[in-house]
Protein backbone atom coordinates (compact mmCIF):
# COMPACT_ATOMS: atom_id res chain seq x y z
CA UNK A 1 0.00 0.00 0.00
CA UNK A 2 1.36 3.36 -1.05
CA UNK A 3 1.42 5.72 2.01
CA UNK A 4 0.97 8.77 -0.19
CA UNK A 5 -2.20 7.32 -1.78
CA UNK A 6 -3.61 6.44 1.64
CA UNK A 7 -3.04 9.98 2.89
CA UNK A 8 -4.64 11.48 -0.23
CA UNK A 9 -7.69 9.23 0.19
CA UNK A 10 -8.06 10.17 3.90
CA UNK A 11 -7.79 13.87 3.08
CA UNK A 12 -10.36 13.58 0.29
CA UNK A 13 -12.89 11.81 2.56
CA UNK A 14 -12.32 14.03 5.58
CA UNK A 15 -14.51 17.09 4.59
CA UNK A 16 -17.61 14.97 4.07
CA UNK A 17 -17.14 13.10 7.36
CA UNK A 18 -16.42 16.28 9.31
CA UNK A 19 -19.32 18.29 7.84
CA UNK A 20 -21.65 15.37 8.52
CA UNK A 21 -21.07 15.58 12.28
CA UNK A 22 -24.25 17.11 13.82
CA UNK A 23 -22.98 17.36 17.38
CA UNK A 24 -19.79 17.69 19.33
CA UNK A 25 -19.98 14.02 20.29
CA UNK A 26 -20.31 13.05 16.62
CA UNK A 27 -17.33 15.25 15.81
CA UNK A 28 -15.27 13.57 18.52
CA UNK A 29 -16.01 10.19 16.91
CA UNK A 30 -15.07 11.51 13.45
CA UNK A 31 -11.83 12.93 14.85
CA UNK A 32 -11.00 9.58 16.42
CA UNK A 33 -11.64 7.84 13.09
CA UNK A 34 -9.45 10.27 11.17
CA UNK A 35 -6.57 10.85 13.60
CA UNK A 36 -6.97 8.25 16.37
CA UNK A 37 -4.80 5.23 17.13
CA UNK A 38 -6.86 2.99 14.81
CA UNK A 39 -6.95 5.50 11.92
CA UNK A 40 -5.19 5.12 8.59
CA UNK A 41 -3.04 8.16 9.41
CA UNK A 42 -1.83 6.34 12.55
CA UNK A 43 -1.03 3.29 10.41
CA UNK A 44 1.04 5.44 8.04
CA UNK A 45 2.80 6.99 11.03
CA UNK A 46 3.67 3.54 12.40
CA UNK A 47 4.95 2.38 9.00
CA UNK A 48 7.44 5.21 8.68
CA UNK A 49 10.22 3.06 10.14
CA UNK A 50 9.90 0.49 7.36
CA UNK A 51 10.08 3.02 4.52
CA UNK A 52 13.07 3.53 2.34
CA UNK A 53 15.37 6.23 3.68
CA UNK A 54 14.91 8.27 0.49
CA UNK A 55 11.10 8.05 0.63
CA UNK A 56 10.71 8.68 4.37
CA UNK A 57 11.12 12.52 4.28
CA UNK A 58 8.59 12.88 1.47
CA UNK A 59 5.97 10.72 3.26
CA UNK A 60 6.67 12.44 6.61
CA UNK A 61 6.13 15.87 5.10
CA UNK A 62 2.90 14.74 3.44
CA UNK A 63 1.72 13.13 6.71
CA UNK A 64 2.23 16.40 8.60
CA UNK A 65 0.48 18.38 5.87
CA UNK A 66 -2.58 16.09 5.81
CA UNK A 67 -2.80 15.94 9.61
CA UNK A 68 -2.65 19.74 9.88
CA UNK A 69 -5.37 20.23 7.22
CA UNK A 70 -7.66 17.72 8.93
CA UNK A 71 -7.10 19.39 12.32
CA UNK A 72 -7.93 22.78 10.78
CA UNK A 73 -11.20 21.40 9.35
CA UNK A 74 -12.03 19.77 12.70
CA UNK A 75 -11.36 23.03 14.59
CA UNK A 76 -13.60 25.01 12.22
CA UNK A 77 -16.43 22.50 12.50
CA UNK A 78 -16.00 22.34 16.29
CA UNK A 79 -16.31 26.11 16.56
CA UNK A 80 -19.52 26.06 14.50
CA UNK A 81 -21.03 23.25 16.58
CA UNK A 82 -20.09 24.99 19.86
CA UNK A 83 -21.86 28.16 18.73
CA UNK A 84 -24.93 26.16 17.71
CA UNK A 85 -24.91 24.21 20.98
CA UNK A 86 -24.65 27.40 23.06
CA UNK A 87 -27.51 28.98 21.14
CA UNK A 88 -29.63 25.87 21.70
CA UNK A 89 -28.93 25.81 25.44
CA UNK A 90 -29.63 29.52 25.76
CA UNK A 91 -32.96 28.97 24.07
CA UNK A 92 -33.88 26.07 26.33
CA UNK A 93 -32.75 27.79 29.53
CA UNK A 94 -33.92 31.28 28.63
CA UNK A 95 -35.78 33.36 31.24
CA UNK A 96 -38.05 35.94 29.69
CA UNK A 97 -37.30 38.97 31.83
CA UNK A 98 -39.89 40.97 29.90
CA UNK A 99 -42.75 38.99 31.48
CA UNK A 100 -44.62 40.88 34.19
CA UNK A 101 -43.78 39.68 37.68
CA UNK A 102 -46.51 38.63 40.07
CA UNK A 103 -48.28 41.70 41.39
CA UNK A 104 -50.00 41.44 44.73
CA UNK A 105 -53.49 42.96 44.71
CA UNK A 106 -53.56 46.44 46.19
CA UNK A 107 -55.76 47.11 49.16
CA UNK A 108 -57.81 50.22 49.79
CA UNK A 109 -59.11 52.23 52.71
CA UNK A 110 -62.07 50.74 54.55
CA UNK A 111 -65.38 52.47 53.89
CA UNK A 112 -65.41 53.79 57.47
CA UNK A 113 -62.00 55.41 57.00
CA UNK A 114 -63.01 56.77 53.60
CA UNK A 115 -66.05 58.40 55.22
CA UNK A 116 -63.97 59.86 58.08
CA UNK A 117 -61.44 61.31 55.64
CA UNK A 118 -64.11 62.88 53.45
CA UNK A 119 -65.99 64.48 56.35
CA UNK A 120 -62.80 65.76 57.98
CA UNK A 121 -61.62 67.22 54.65
CA UNK A 122 -64.84 69.23 54.35
CA UNK A 123 -64.31 70.87 57.74
CA UNK A 124 -60.57 71.34 57.21
CA UNK A 125 -61.58 73.27 54.10
CA UNK A 126 -63.53 75.60 56.41
CA UNK A 127 -60.46 76.20 58.57
CA UNK A 128 -61.03 73.60 61.28
CA UNK A 129 -58.16 71.73 62.93
CA UNK A 130 -58.18 67.98 63.64
CA UNK A 131 -57.88 66.94 67.29
CA UNK A 132 -57.71 63.58 69.04
CA UNK A 133 -57.55 62.23 72.56
CA UNK A 134 -57.46 59.05 74.66
CA UNK A 135 -60.06 56.33 74.26
CA UNK A 136 -59.64 55.33 77.92
CA UNK A 137 -61.05 58.42 79.56
CA UNK A 138 -61.75 59.84 83.00
CA UNK A 139 -65.37 60.20 84.02
CA UNK A 140 -64.82 63.90 84.64
CA UNK A 141 -63.97 64.57 80.99
CA UNK A 142 -66.59 62.18 79.61
CA UNK A 143 -69.45 63.38 81.83
CA UNK A 144 -68.91 66.05 84.49
CA UNK A 145 -67.13 68.64 82.35
CA UNK A 146 -69.84 68.15 79.72
CA UNK A 147 -72.59 69.11 82.15
CA UNK A 148 -73.78 65.53 82.65
CA UNK A 149 -74.90 65.03 86.29
CA UNK A 150 -74.03 61.92 88.32
CA UNK A 151 -77.69 60.83 88.16
CA UNK A 152 -77.79 60.73 84.37
CA UNK A 153 -78.71 57.19 83.15
CA UNK A 154 -75.81 57.14 80.66
CA UNK A 155 -73.44 56.95 83.64
CA UNK A 156 -74.72 53.53 84.71
CA UNK A 157 -72.71 50.37 84.05
CA UNK A 158 -75.56 49.18 81.87
CA UNK A 159 -74.76 51.98 79.39
CA UNK A 160 -71.04 52.67 79.77
CA UNK A 161 -68.01 50.37 79.65
CA UNK A 162 -66.04 51.12 82.81
CA UNK A 163 -62.45 50.15 83.42
CA UNK A 164 -62.67 51.31 87.05
CA UNK A 165 -66.16 51.95 88.43
CA UNK A 166 -67.40 53.13 91.80
CA UNK A 167 -65.40 56.20 92.77
CA UNK A 168 -66.96 59.26 91.07
CA UNK A 169 -63.72 61.23 91.55
CA UNK A 170 -61.55 58.67 89.79
CA UNK A 171 -63.71 56.68 87.38
CA UNK A 172 -61.95 55.31 84.32
CA UNK A 173 -63.99 54.26 81.30
CA UNK A 174 -63.95 53.71 77.57
CA UNK A 175 -65.24 57.00 76.20
CA UNK A 176 -68.87 56.98 75.09
CA UNK A 177 -68.38 59.93 72.74
CA UNK A 178 -65.60 62.02 71.23
CA UNK A 179 -66.83 65.09 73.14
CA UNK A 180 -64.20 64.71 75.95
CA UNK A 181 -61.58 65.81 73.44
CA UNK A 182 -63.42 69.15 73.20
CA UNK A 183 -62.84 69.69 76.91
CA UNK A 184 -59.18 68.63 76.73
CA UNK A 185 -58.58 70.93 73.75
CA UNK A 186 -60.17 73.95 75.43
CA UNK A 187 -58.13 73.31 78.59
CA UNK A 188 -54.93 73.50 76.55
CA UNK A 189 -55.81 76.22 74.01
CA UNK A 190 -57.07 79.75 74.18
CA UNK A 191 -60.03 80.72 71.97
CA UNK A 192 -60.94 80.92 69.18
CA UNK A 193 -61.53 77.16 68.81
CA UNK A 194 -62.40 75.43 65.53
CA UNK A 195 -61.76 71.69 65.77
CA UNK A 196 -63.17 68.40 64.51
CA UNK A 197 -62.54 65.20 66.44
CA UNK A 198 -62.79 61.84 64.65
CA UNK A 199 -62.43 58.71 66.74
CA UNK A 200 -63.65 55.42 68.12
CA UNK A 201 -66.24 55.28 70.92
CA UNK A 202 -67.69 52.51 73.10
CA UNK A 203 -71.13 51.81 74.54
CA UNK A 204 -72.98 48.90 76.11
CA UNK A 205 -75.05 48.17 73.01
CA UNK A 206 -76.53 44.89 71.80
CA UNK A 207 -75.32 44.23 68.27
CA UNK A 208 -78.09 44.40 65.70
CA UNK A 209 -78.73 45.94 62.28
CA UNK A 210 -78.28 49.50 63.57
CA UNK A 211 -76.13 49.18 66.71
CA UNK A 212 -72.57 48.16 67.55
CA UNK A 213 -70.78 48.34 70.90
CA UNK A 214 -67.78 49.93 69.17
CA UNK A 215 -68.29 52.54 66.48
CA UNK A 216 -66.92 55.87 65.23
CA UNK A 217 -67.96 59.46 65.75
CA UNK A 218 -66.88 62.84 64.44
CA UNK A 219 -67.36 65.70 66.87
CA UNK A 220 -67.11 69.36 65.95
CA UNK A 221 -66.57 72.39 68.18
CA UNK A 222 -66.56 76.11 67.50
CA UNK A 223 -65.93 78.69 70.23
CA UNK A 224 -65.39 82.36 69.47
CA UNK A 225 -66.87 85.76 70.13
CA UNK A 226 -70.42 86.38 68.89
CA UNK A 227 -71.08 82.84 67.60
CA UNK A 228 -74.80 82.45 66.89
CA UNK A 229 -77.19 79.60 66.19
CA UNK A 230 -77.35 80.79 62.58
CA UNK A 231 -73.59 80.07 62.30
CA UNK A 232 -74.29 76.50 63.39
CA UNK A 233 -77.03 76.07 60.81
CA UNK A 234 -74.97 77.62 58.02
CA UNK A 235 -71.94 75.44 58.81
CA UNK A 236 -73.96 72.22 58.88
CA UNK A 237 -75.88 73.21 55.72
CA UNK A 238 -72.56 73.65 53.90
CA UNK A 239 -71.33 70.28 55.19
CA UNK A 240 -74.58 68.52 54.18
CA UNK A 241 -74.44 69.88 50.64
CA UNK A 242 -70.76 68.99 50.30
CA UNK A 243 -71.35 65.44 51.53
CA UNK A 244 -74.80 64.56 50.11
CA UNK A 245 -75.05 66.88 47.10
CA UNK A 246 -75.64 70.57 46.30
CA UNK A 247 -79.44 70.26 46.28
CA UNK A 248 -79.61 69.00 49.87
CA UNK A 249 -81.92 70.90 52.22
CA UNK A 250 -81.54 70.90 56.00
CA UNK A 251 -83.86 71.38 58.93
CA UNK A 252 -83.29 71.53 62.68
CA UNK A 253 -85.66 69.94 65.20
CA UNK A 254 -85.55 70.78 68.93
CA UNK A 255 -83.87 68.14 71.05
CA UNK A 256 -81.99 67.79 74.37
CA UNK A 257 -78.30 67.19 75.05
CA UNK A 258 -76.72 67.92 78.45
CA UNK A 259 -73.80 69.85 77.00
CA UNK A 260 -75.63 72.11 74.51
CA UNK A 261 -78.48 74.61 74.98
CA UNK A 262 -80.46 75.05 72.83
CA UNK A 263 -79.99 71.63 71.19
CA UNK A 264 -81.29 70.20 67.95
CA UNK A 265 -81.30 67.23 65.62
CA UNK A 266 -80.23 67.95 62.06
CA UNK A 267 -82.25 66.35 59.25
CA UNK A 268 -81.29 66.42 55.57
CA UNK A 269 -83.61 66.05 52.63
CA UNK A 270 -83.53 62.61 51.03
CA UNK A 271 -80.94 62.61 48.29
CA UNK A 272 -82.43 59.47 46.73
CA UNK A 273 -86.06 60.39 46.09
CA UNK A 274 -85.61 64.16 46.38
CA UNK A 275 -88.36 64.34 48.96
CA UNK A 276 -91.26 62.20 50.09
CA UNK A 277 -91.65 59.47 47.48
CA UNK A 278 -93.56 56.51 48.90
CA UNK A 279 -91.43 53.38 49.24
CA UNK A 280 -88.10 55.20 48.85
CA UNK A 281 -85.32 52.75 49.80
CA UNK A 282 -83.46 55.48 51.75
CA UNK A 283 -86.07 57.58 53.58
CA UNK A 284 -89.07 55.23 53.35
CA UNK A 285 -91.18 58.07 52.00
CA UNK A 286 -90.59 60.49 54.87
CA UNK A 287 -88.53 62.81 52.69
CA UNK A 288 -86.06 63.57 55.52
CA UNK A 289 -83.14 61.72 57.10
CA UNK A 290 -82.00 62.22 60.69
CA UNK A 291 -78.23 62.72 60.58
CA UNK A 292 -76.68 64.25 63.70
CA UNK A 293 -77.10 66.10 66.97
CA UNK A 294 -75.97 69.67 67.56
CA UNK A 295 -76.51 72.81 69.58
CA UNK A 296 -75.00 75.86 71.21
CA UNK A 297 -72.34 75.01 73.80
CA UNK A 298 -73.83 75.18 77.30
CA UNK A 299 -72.24 78.00 79.36
CA UNK A 300 -71.47 75.46 82.10
CA UNK A 301 -69.15 73.63 79.70
CA UNK A 302 -67.29 76.84 78.88
CA UNK A 303 -66.97 77.68 82.57
CA UNK A 304 -65.65 74.18 83.38
CA UNK A 305 -62.59 74.75 81.19
CA UNK A 306 -61.98 78.33 82.34
CA UNK A 307 -63.58 80.15 79.41
CA UNK A 308 -65.73 83.21 80.08
CA UNK A 309 -69.29 82.40 78.95
CA UNK A 310 -70.14 86.12 79.11
CA UNK A 311 -67.81 86.98 76.24
CA UNK A 312 -67.56 83.67 74.38
CA UNK A 313 -70.12 81.40 72.74
CA UNK A 314 -69.96 78.43 70.51
CA UNK A 315 -71.64 75.46 68.94
CA UNK A 316 -70.95 71.74 68.83
CA UNK A 317 -72.16 68.82 66.74
CA UNK A 318 -71.58 65.09 66.63
CA UNK A 319 -72.28 62.45 64.01
CA UNK A 320 -71.92 58.69 63.74
CA UNK A 321 -69.57 57.77 60.92
CA UNK A 322 -71.24 54.41 60.31
CA UNK A 323 -74.61 56.15 60.12
CA UNK A 324 -73.29 58.62 57.52
CA UNK A 325 -71.82 55.80 55.42
CA UNK A 326 -74.97 53.68 55.62
CA UNK A 327 -77.26 56.51 54.53
CA UNK A 328 -74.88 57.65 51.79
CA UNK A 329 -74.50 54.17 50.26
CA UNK A 330 -77.87 52.61 51.07
CA UNK A 331 -76.46 50.02 53.50
CA UNK A 332 -79.24 48.48 55.61
CA UNK A 333 -77.17 46.58 58.20
CA UNK A 334 -74.31 48.13 60.17
CA UNK A 335 -72.78 44.70 60.74
CA UNK A 336 -71.70 44.59 57.09
CA UNK A 337 -69.11 47.24 57.97
CA UNK A 338 -67.33 44.98 60.48
CA UNK A 339 -67.94 41.48 59.09
CA UNK A 340 -64.74 41.68 56.99
CA UNK A 341 -66.51 40.25 53.95
CA UNK A 342 -64.41 41.28 50.95
CA UNK A 343 -67.37 40.80 48.61
CA UNK A 344 -69.04 43.69 50.43
CA UNK A 345 -65.96 45.86 51.04
CA UNK A 346 -64.73 45.72 47.44
CA UNK A 347 -67.83 47.65 46.35
CA UNK A 348 -66.32 50.74 47.93
Protein Blocks (a to p, Z undefined) as FASTA:
>chain_A
ZZklmmmmmmmmmmmmmmmpcbfklmmmmmmmmmmmkbmklmmmmmmmmpcfklmmmmmm
mmmmmmmmmmmmmmmmmmmmmmmmmmmmmmmmpccfkbccdddddddddfklmmmmmmmm
mmmmnopacddddfbdcfklmmmmnopafklmklpmklpccfbghiamlcccddfbfklm
mmmmmmmpccdddddddddddddddddfkbcfbdcddddddddehiafklmmmmmmmmmm
mmnopkbccdddddddfkbccddddddddfklopopghiaklnonopacfbdcddddfkl
mmmnopafklgccddddddfklmmmmmnopabfklmmnopaklmmmZZ
